Structures are given as C-alpha cells and as structure tokens.
Amino acid sequence: MRKIYEPQAVAHCIERSQHRSILKTLPPELFLLQYEKGELVTAPFVKEQWFQTVISGSLNIYFIRDDGGLYSLSDGNAGYILGDMELFNPNISSVYTEAAEPLLCLALSIDKNRAALLDNNEFLRLMCQSLTAKMEAITALEAAPCSLHDRVLYYMRYKCEGGELKGLERGAFRLHCSARQLQRILNQFEQEGKVVKVGKGAYRLINDKSEPHN
C-alpha cells in the first residue's frame, strides 16, 4: 500500500469521483491510497481506520467466520465506499476487503476526523446509502463452497495472529473437526510447503496467499 499526498493528484481524483460534491465538503486531509492486486484494503487487525472511496480498480469484500467459513458479501468498483461501518462501530470484525486488481482510493482518517464527519449531514446521507446497499447484499448472503482444507487455510490466514495456529484441540474446536483430521491436513500442508511446524501443536503459514486446496 502506498500513500500519495500530492495535492494536484488528490484534486484530480476528487473531480473524477461520482461523490465529488460531498468529498469537497470533507476536511482537507484527503489523500490517496494505492494498492496492489491481492493486497488487503481493510481487515479487523488493521489498527488505523480510513474512510475510502474507490477511484479506479475493483475489490472483493468477504466475511470469514470463526470456523474458517468464507462468505462473499459483494464486490466494489468506482464509487464504492469503505469505512461506513467503522465510522459508527470501530470494532467491526471478520469483514475483509481485498484488491481484485490494482486499486486507487481517496482516503481520510476516521479516527482523526470522526467528529467532523459525524457533523456533516451530506456525508452521513452518503454513509446511510452505502450501509443500506450492504445490508441488502447481506440478506442474500450465501456461503461459498468450502472444503475443510480451505477452511483451515482461511482460519490460519485470517483468524490466527501472524498466520500461526497454536493448539490442535483449540483449532479443531473452532473448525468443527477432530484434532486427528486437523493434524492430517496440517501434515499435508507441511509436505506441500504451505506451513511450517514451529512448536508442539503449532504451525505457521509460510505464504499467507496460499491458494485453496484442490
């Protein structure tokens, strides 16, 4: 992720945005965030929270349950809003946003500008529109087909700090499988070079972008 503060570039992107009339009412600290394909744009473990609107590129939004199950919420293109939920609830968890291709967003720190944003009626109307669209998407939510192998990968990647699973019994409980099943999958992943054993009952992902198991 790269931050761009160049005033002319920011002004140009504001003019390109379908939300430009509202963006012009925001505090002057707007800047650009540039992401590479596959890079996480938002995640529960990201400490700094930003309001973002997509200028170019696209992203995937999905929900990861505690058992590693993946639900695809929606996808987003130019004009898509991020940070609407975080504006009202800073402790949102389990929702992840990933750049589906090179992505450029206009951004503003929520933490530093929360009071000003909450006092901006035009901005709040935009947030309500965005949240309504997301609620409609959630009502049609369906789980993506997901094998136990996939769920173990998703669980380690998104639910384990640093991609490290600690404790087979605890992991098996979360994944709704037996410790023997989990051990067998981890052994297979170790042979495939996807994980490395770092201690008794502890494994860490070697590459956090490992593809789901076929």
N, C-alpha and C positions, 0 to 999 in steps of 0.2 A: 504494500500500500504506500502511495506517495501523496504527500500534501503539496498543494500548489496555492500560493498566496498572491500570485501576480495579478494586480488589480484589473488590468485590461482583459486577461483571460477570464476572470471571475465575472466581470461586467458582460462580456460576450456570451457567457453561458447563461446568465440571468435572462438576457434578451432571447435566447434560444428556448427557454423553458416555457411550457404552457402555463406555469404558475407565476410568471414574471411579475404580474401586478401585485401579488401577495409577497413575493420574495423581496420586492423593493421596499416593503414596509418593515422588514426584519432588521435587527441590529446589524451594523456594518461589518461584523466579524465573519461574514460568509467567506468560505474558501472552497477549494476543490479537493476531492479525494479521487485518486486514480487507482484502480485495482486490476490485477492480472487475472486471467481466466483461472477458475478453481480456488481463488482466494476467498476466505470468509470475510463477509462485509459486516455482519452482525452475529453475535453469539453471546450466550449468557456470561461467559468468562471474560468478555471484553469490558474492562473497567470504565473507560470513557465512553459516554453515550452521545450520539450525534443525531440531529435531525438531518435527513438526507433526501434529496430528490434526484432521480436518475436523469442525466442529460443525454447520455449515449450508452449503448450496450444493453445487456439484459442480465437478469439474475433469477435464481431459483430460491424459493422460500419453503422450508420444511420444518416439521416438528419431530423431535426424537423423544420417544417415551423412555422411561427409566429401564424398560426391558430391552432397549435397543430397537424397538419397532419404529419404522420411518413412515411418516405421513406427509405427502406433498400438499402444501397449502395452496400455492399458486406460483405464477412466475410474474416477473415485472419488467417492463420496458420503460422507454422515455416517459417521464412524468410520475413514475411510481414513487410512493412516499415511504420512507423508513423513519422510525423514531416516534411514530404517533403513539404507540402503546407505552414506550419508555417515558414519554412526556408525563403521563399520568401515573405510571407504575414503574419505578426504576428497577424493580426486582423481577422483571419478566424473565422466565427461564424456559429452556427447552426449544425455543424458536431460533432457527439458524437461517442465515441468508448467505448465499454463495454466488460469486460472479460466474455466470454461464459463459461469458466471453469478456474481453477487455471492457472495463466499465469506468464511466466517469460520472461523478455525482457532485452536486453542490451540497455543502455541508455547513452546519452551525452547531456548536457545542450546546447540548441541552443543559448540562449541569451549570454552565456559566450564564445562561440566558433564560433559565426556566421562568422566572418572574415576568420578564418582558414578553415571553411567548404566551404565557397564560393571560396576559392583559391585552393581547392582540385579537380582537374579535374575528377579523377576517382570517387570520391564521387558524384560530380554533374551528371555524366552519370548515376549513380545508381538512383539518385533522378528523373532524366528525365524518366527513365524506369518505375519507380514507379508511377509517375504522369500520364504517358501515359496509364498505365493499369487502373488507377482510372477513367480517362476520358472515356475510353471505357465502364466501368461499368456504369458511369453516363448517357451515351447515351441510355442505355437500362433501365433506371430508371422507376419504376412503383410504384405508391402509394400502401402501404399496406392497406388492408381493415380496416377502422377505423370508429367506431361509434362516435357520439357526446360525449357520456360518456368517451370513450377512449381519444378523443382529449382534453377534459377538464383535464383529468389526466396528459396527456403528456404536455399540456400547463403549468399546475401548476408545474410539476416536472422539466421541462427543460427551461421554459421561464420566470418563476416568481422567483425573488430573494428569497432564503430561502424557496421556495415552497409555498409562500404566494401570493394569488390573492387579489389585492386591487382594489375595484371598479367594481360593476356588469356591469355597462354600458360600461366601457372601455374593460372589459373582453369579454363581449358579442360581441362587435365590432370586436375584434381580432379573435374570434372564429366563426364569421359569424352565429350567432344565436341571438335569442331575449334574453333580460335580464330575462324574465319570464322563458324561457327554462333553462337558466344557473342557476337561483335560484332554480328551481325544482331539477336539478341534484345535486347541492351543498347540498340541504336539504337531499337528498337521501344518498349522501356520508357521511353527518354528522351522519345520523342514522346508517350507516354501520360502523362507526368508522374510516373512511378514512380521514376525515378533521375535523378541529375544528374551530368554529367561533371565531375570535379574535377582531372583531370590526364591525362597520356598513359597510356592503358590503365587508367585509374582511374575508378570510378563509385561513387556512394553512394546508398543508398536514401533517398528523400525521406520516405516513410511506411513505417515498419517493420511496419505491419499491412496492407500491400497484399494484396488478395485474389489467389489463384492465377489464372493466365491461363485464360480460357475458350477 
